[in-house]
Amino acid sequence: MPQADEKLTRSIEVDASPKNKPEAVDKIDGALGENSPFHHTHGFYVHGVSIETASLPEGWEERTNKVQDYMDENNIGWCVEAHDLAASKLIAYREKDISFVRTLLLEQLVNAQTLKDRIKMVQSDKSLKERALNWLTRIIEES
């Protein structure tokens, strides 16, 4: 989302999960992680994570967005689609995640009904899903 609100782009951390080499998570942290030379040079860092740490809606893999290096077409990444990301953040329910999703909704970068559908597709504890859906209902009513 190239025109995203500053509130959505201020994080200095990027989470990356190596799709074909999950064992490379530690190498990512070592080379690009917090307080690395990369971090000091570029002002942000990359945190290697296992994709299993996120509670994502069923079918998320088919909805990812391709990101390709314009200088080397062999460098390809796949970003989690915005509604899937927002659903995952609402399941996690950390303050920074709630704020992030609120901004996505207010800036109309995600659709509330689509987000509701995605939350229902997350394989997670029922109470976590209910909490996320209740929060979303409150935000919709406030708008």
C-alpha positions in Angstrom: 0.0 0.0 0.0 2.2 2.8 -1.3 0.0 5.6 0.0 -0.5 4.1 3.5 -1.0 6.4 6.4 2.2 7.2 8.4 0.7 5.4 11.4 0.9 2.2 9.4 4.5 2.6 8.2 6.3 3.9 11.3 7.5 0.5 12.6 11.2 -0.1 12.3 10.7 -3.9 12.4 9.9 -6.1 9.4 8.9 -9.7 10.1 10.2 -12.2 7.5 9.6 -15.9 7.3 11.8 -17.8 4.8 9.3 -19.8 2.8 11.6 -22.5 1.4 14.2 -22.5 4.2 12.4 -22.2 7.6 15.7 -23.1 9.3 17.1 -19.7 8.1 15.1 -17.7 10.7 18.2 -17.4 12.9 20.4 -16.3 10.0 18.0 -13.5 9.2 18.1 -12.3 12.8 21.9 -12.5 12.8 22.4 -10.7 9.5 19.5 -8.2 9.4 18.1 -8.2 13.0 17.9 -5.6 15.7 21.2 -3.8 16.4 22.9 -5.4 13.3 25.0 -3.4 10.9 22.0 -3.6 8.5 19.8 -2.0 11.2 22.3 0.8 11.9 22.8 1.5 8.2 19.2 1.4 7.0 17.2 2.5 10.1 15.1 -0.7 10.3 15.6 -4.3 11.0 14.3 -7.7 9.9 13.1 -10.2 12.4 13.2 -13.7 11.3 10.0 -15.5 12.4 8.3 -18.8 11.8 5.0 -18.4 9.9 3.4 -20.7 12.4 3.7 -17.9 15.1 0.9 -16.1 13.3 -2.8 -17.1 13.5 -3.8 -16.6 9.9 -7.1 -17.3 8.2 -7.5 -20.5 6.1 -6.4 -20.0 2.6 -4.1 -17.1 3.3 -1.3 -18.6 1.2 -3.4 -18.2 -2.0 -4.1 -14.5 -1.2 -0.5 -13.3 -0.7 0.8 -10.4 -2.7 4.0 -10.8 -4.8 6.8 -8.3 -4.1 9.6 -8.4 -6.6 13.0 -6.7 -6.7 13.0 -4.5 -9.8 16.7 -4.9 -10.2 16.7 -8.7 -9.9 13.5 -10.5 -10.8 14.8 -13.6 -9.0 14.3 -11.8 -5.7 10.7 -12.5 -4.8 8.8 -12.1 -1.6 5.2 -12.8 -0.7 3.3 -10.4 1.7 0.3 -11.4 3.7 -2.8 -9.8 2.2 -4.1 -6.9 4.3 -7.4 -8.5 5.5 -5.5 -11.7 6.5 -2.9 -9.6 8.4 -5.6 -7.6 10.1 -7.4 -10.8 11.2 -4.2 -12.2 12.6 -3.4 -8.9 14.5 -6.9 -8.9 16.0 -6.4 -12.5 17.2 -3.1 -11.4 18.8 -4.9 -8.4 20.3 -1.9 -6.4 21.4 -2.4 -2.6 21.8 -0.1 -1.8 18.8 -2.1 -4.4 16.7 -5.5 -2.9 17.6 -4.3 0.6 16.7 -2.9 -0.7 13.4 -6.1 -2.4 12.4 -8.2 0.6 13.5 -6.1 2.8 11.1 -6.5 0.2 8.3 -10.3 0.5 8.8 -10.5 4.3 9.1 -8.3 4.7 6.0 -10.5 2.2 4.2 -7.5 0.0 3.4 -9.5 -3.0 4.5 -13.2 -3.7 4.3 -15.0 -4.5 7.6 -17.2 -7.3 6.3 -14.2 -9.0 4.6 -12.2 -8.7 7.8 -15.1 -10.2 9.8 -15.2 -13.1 7.3 -11.4 -13.6 7.6 -11.6 -13.6 11.4 -14.1 -16.4 11.2 -11.6 -18.4 9.1 -8.8 -18.3 11.7 -8.2 -21.6 13.4 -7.9 -20.3 16.9 -9.5 -20.5 20.3 -13.2 -19.5 20.1 -12.9 -16.8 22.8 -10.0 -15.1 20.9 -12.2 -15.0 17.7 -15.2 -13.7 19.7 -13.0 -11.0 21.2 -11.8 -9.9 17.8 -15.3 -9.9 16.3 -16.7 -8.0 19.2 -14.0 -5.3 18.9 -14.7 -5.1 15.1 -18.4 -4.7 15.7 -17.7 -1.8 18.2 -15.5 -0.1 15.7 -18.0 -0.4 12.9 -20.7 1.0 15.2 -18.5 4.0 16.2 -17.9 4.9 12.5 
